[in-house]
Amino acid sequence: MSPSAGWVRTRLWEIIPLFVLLEERCRSGNGPTMNAILAIHGSPRRGGNTSTLLNRAIEGARGGGAEVEEVVLRDLKMSPCLELYGCKKTGRCVIRDDFQELCDKLVNCRGLMLASPIFFYAVSAHTKILMDRCQSLWVRKYWIDGVPFGERRGSRKGLFISAGATRGKKLFDGVLLSIRYFFDALDVEVWRTLLYRGLDLEGDVLSHPDYLEEAFRTGQELARAVLGTDKEPG
């Protein structure tokens, strides 16, 4: 055996235990897990109505035993989709920014919470940028993996929370279509939506404790659904 071959063999025996340790950490919950709920704040305003509602849902989910990781989109440096279609090769967006890490979290979470206020009958600009960047996941699912259109793989569940200032009958029609197809690209079921009209100024939702309680209960229910503790025994 040449000296170089012996060196490679020694290095391999040093590296293999590290991979084993990493796998054990992932299984034990000290690394990335599939038990986590990812909660995404899509509002440009801190402490706004949708963020307040999402915070209550997060409290409920954590109280229900789920691990919840929060992401605030306004804190991220994330370019809009530039339609480069570099993702056609691997299904991975080629723009290097904060989306890359968030994309991994979206793919690996078991449950998803997304909250955005209404802007012109659509989601916030921050949320729309995220949705458009996930075109890469749509490409991976339907072009690369060849999944039949509309078919969902797995059983991941998603909650969408939104609030708008007006009380129009069609206030949420457009945004719900966008969320439906966005969640489809993620292989996430639109499990529940919480939609509230007449909330505009910061703090308006505090005058509606029933909305906050509903968000809390829904978070608990999502945790049970994600963890599988909502099923009847037997």
PyMOL commands that set and color helices and strands:
alter all, ss='L'
color gray80, all
select helices_A, chain A and resi 3-28+49-63+73-75+86-88+99-108+125-133+135-144+173-185+204-207+209-227
alter helices_A, ss='H'
color red, helices_A
select strands_A, chain A and resi 37-41+68-72+111-117+156-163+188-196
alter strands_A, ss='S'
color yellow, strands_A
deselect
rebuild
show_as cartoon
